[in-house]
Amino acid sequence: MQQYGSRIPDWSQPLMDALQMKGITVSWGRMSDLHWITVQQLMKSHGVPYLVNIATTRWNPRNPIRFGTLLIDIWREYSAPPPGSPWHPDTQSKRDQRHRADADKPPYCGDPDCDEKTRYREVEDGNGIRSLVPCPSCHPSRKENRAA
């Protein structure tokens, strides 16, 4: 088992940064390897944003929490957010993937036949049969068509 001593592991940096951004600073010097394992499990099951939210709701600037071990005890009082909850780690990663996918889309062409969300157009073939086809101007599968 890796010995952390008073050193903060690199994998915990997103949590430390998020807490610091909210003005929450505690001493992590009393942390044992078991405490760090617990923090890692909580990060995976609860997600960093939820842990930070819990910490901010329990934070009292007049009587601040001084040690990370107490923060761990507080976090353990809360069960992991259920799937589908905005706090659930999987929901957050899916939201991030959606934002990345939207960023990869070419700009919307603005054509009245093109649906802005789906980027599909309804076309009619020679037999009068209608079907949806990707917009040749702005559908993500047509990235090669967008202007440089």
C-alpha distance (Angstrom), angle and dihedral (degrees) to the residues before:
residue distance angle dihedral
M1 . . .
Q2 3.79 . .
Q3 3.78 114.5 .
Y4 3.78 113.2 -133.1
G5 3.78 99.3 175.3
S6 3.79 107.2 175.7
R7 3.81 92.2 -26.5
I8 3.79 117.1 112.1
P9 3.81 110.0 -129.5
D10 3.80 117.3 -118.5
W11 3.82 93.1 -124.8
S12 3.83 89.9 62.6
Q13 3.82 93.9 56.6
P14 3.85 95.3 98.7
L15 3.82 89.0 57.7
M16 3.81 93.4 44.7
D17 3.82 91.3 49.1
A18 3.82 92.9 47.5
L19 3.81 91.9 49.7
Q20 3.79 91.6 47.8
M21 3.81 91.0 50.3
K22 3.83 87.3 58.5
G23 3.81 91.0 49.5
I24 3.80 94.2 -107.0
T25 3.79 112.6 139.1
V26 3.78 123.4 169.2
S27 3.78 134.7 164.6
W28 3.80 113.7 -99.4
G29 3.84 93.4 -174.9
R30 3.82 96.5 103.3
M31 3.79 93.0 56.6
S32 3.78 118.4 126.0
D33 3.79 124.4 -159.2
L34 3.81 87.9 -99.2
H35 3.82 90.5 55.3
W36 3.80 91.1 51.6
I37 3.81 90.7 49.0
T38 3.80 88.1 52.4
V39 3.82 91.0 50.1
Q40 3.80 90.2 50.7
Q41 3.81 91.7 49.9
L42 3.81 91.3 47.7
M43 3.80 91.3 50.2
K44 3.80 89.7 53.2
S45 3.81 97.3 43.3
H46 3.81 101.2 35.2
G47 3.81 103.1 24.8
V48 3.79 127.3 -129.4
P49 3.84 96.4 -92.4
Y50 3.82 91.7 53.5
L51 3.82 92.7 47.7
V52 3.80 90.1 50.1
N53 3.81 90.6 47.9
I54 3.80 90.6 52.4
A55 3.79 90.8 48.3
T56 3.81 92.9 50.1
T57 3.81 92.6 50.0
R58 3.81 90.6 51.9
W59 3.81 96.5 39.4
N60 3.80 116.5 110.5
P61 3.82 113.1 -175.3
R62 3.82 90.7 -159.6
N63 3.80 91.0 56.0
P64 3.81 105.2 18.5
I65 3.76 125.6 -170.4
R66 3.79 105.4 -103.4
F67 3.79 104.8 -168.1
G68 3.78 134.5 47.8
T69 3.79 90.7 -134.7
L70 3.82 90.0 67.1
L71 3.80 90.1 47.9
I72 3.81 88.5 54.2
D73 3.81 90.1 52.1
I74 3.81 89.6 52.3
W75 3.81 92.5 48.2
R76 3.79 91.2 50.2
E77 3.83 89.7 57.9
Y78 3.82 88.2 69.2
S79 3.77 124.0 70.4
A80 3.78 119.2 -133.8
P81 3.80 114.4 -84.8
P82 3.82 112.2 -96.6
P83 3.81 120.5 -106.7
G84 3.78 110.3 -85.1
S85 3.79 92.4 30.8
P86 3.80 114.0 124.7
W87 3.82 86.7 -123.3
H88 3.81 95.0 53.8
P89 3.84 110.8 112.0
D90 3.84 93.3 -131.8
T91 3.80 91.2 51.5
Q92 3.80 89.7 52.6
S93 3.80 93.2 50.1
K94 3.82 90.9 48.2
R95 3.81 89.6 50.3
D96 3.82 89.7 50.6
Q97 3.81 90.6 49.3
R98 3.82 90.1 51.2
H99 3.80 91.1 51.3
R100 3.81 90.8 49.1
A101 3.82 90.2 48.5
D102 3.82 90.7 50.6
A103 3.80 89.9 49.5
D104 3.81 89.6 54.0
K105 3.81 92.9 54.4
P106 3.78 117.6 102.7
P107 3.81 114.8 -118.3
Y108 3.81 115.6 -76.4
C109 3.82 110.0 -95.4
G110 3.81 94.9 -142.0
D111 3.81 93.9 -136.2
P112 3.85 110.2 153.6
D113 3.82 90.3 -132.4
C114 3.81 91.8 55.3
D115 3.80 121.2 85.5
E116 3.81 108.2 -132.1
K117 3.81 94.9 -144.7
T118 3.79 102.9 40.7
R119 3.82 97.2 26.9
Y120 3.82 90.2 -140.0
R121 3.80 128.4 132.6
E122 3.79 128.0 -152.7
V123 3.79 111.5 -126.3
E124 3.77 132.1 -179.0
D125 3.80 121.5 -141.1
G126 3.80 126.6 -145.6
N127 3.84 91.1 -85.3
G128 3.80 93.4 55.1
I129 3.83 93.7 -105.7
R130 3.78 113.0 143.3
S131 3.77 123.7 -146.0
L132 3.78 139.2 164.9
V133 3.79 118.2 -110.3
P134 3.79 131.1 178.8
C135 3.79 111.9 -92.9
P136 3.80 107.2 -103.0
S137 3.81 90.2 -144.1
C138 3.80 106.2 45.9
H139 3.83 113.7 6.9
P140 3.86 110.2 120.6
S141 3.82 90.5 -123.1
R142 3.80 87.3 61.7
K143 3.81 96.1 58.3
E144 3.80 90.1 132.2
N145 3.83 88.1 65.1
R146 3.77 97.6 57.8
A147 3.76 120.5 102.4
A148 3.78 117.7 -98.5
